[in-house]
Amino acid sequence: MSDKASLIQQPAPLANEDLQREIATLFVDALNLEVAPQDIDPDAPLYGEGLGLDSIDILEVALLVSKRYGVQLRADGQDNQQIFRSLKHLAAYIAVQRTK
């Protein structure tokens, strides 16, 4: 398994808390969610149960992440299921890949 893949599967729990809060705020603001950013469980699934995002929401988030952090996420990316598994996983991926 590559180093990048292991970081996606095992995010650092404390190192990305600030980034997780920042991304949660981004979700709430961009998607007009009726939840406070601090109430988003970093381990909850982003799809369906949990935060309840759908594929359109994820595409919008991917675009925002790309603009804000310089991280390229492709709609057909084979790692997307792992990357968007939870807020914690997304933050870990961004922390490793960000260019901004």
ChimeraX attribute file (.defattr): number of C-alpha atoms within 10 A of each C-alpha:
attribute: neighborCount
match mode: 1-to-1
recipient: residues
	/A:1	5
	/A:2	6
	/A:3	7
	/A:4	12
	/A:5	13
	/A:6	10
	/A:7	16
	/A:8	22
	/A:9	15
	/A:10	12
	/A:11	18
	/A:12	15
	/A:13	11
	/A:14	9
	/A:15	12
	/A:16	19
	/A:17	15
	/A:18	11
	/A:19	17
	/A:20	25
	/A:21	19
	/A:22	14
	/A:23	21
	/A:24	23
	/A:25	18
	/A:26	17
	/A:27	24
	/A:28	15
	/A:29	13
	/A:30	13
	/A:31	14
	/A:32	9
	/A:33	14
	/A:34	8
	/A:35	13
	/A:36	12
	/A:37	18
	/A:38	12
	/A:39	9
	/A:40	19
	/A:41	16
	/A:42	22
	/A:43	12
	/A:44	15
	/A:45	18
	/A:46	21
	/A:47	17
	/A:48	10
	/A:49	9
	/A:50	14
	/A:51	18
	/A:52	12
	/A:53	17
	/A:54	11
	/A:55	11
	/A:56	9
	/A:57	16
	/A:58	18
	/A:59	14
	/A:60	14
	/A:61	20
	/A:62	18
	/A:63	16
	/A:64	17
	/A:65	19
	/A:66	18
	/A:67	12
	/A:68	13
	/A:69	14
	/A:70	15
	/A:71	20
	/A:72	16
	/A:73	17
	/A:74	13
	/A:75	11
	/A:76	7
	/A:77	10
	/A:78	9
	/A:79	13
	/A:80	14
	/A:81	11
	/A:82	14
	/A:83	22
	/A:84	20
	/A:85	19
	/A:86	20
	/A:87	24
	/A:88	30
	/A:89	26
	/A:90	23
	/A:91	27
	/A:92	25
	/A:93	23
	/A:94	24
	/A:95	19
	/A:96	13
	/A:97	14
	/A:98	14
	/A:99	12
	/A:100	9
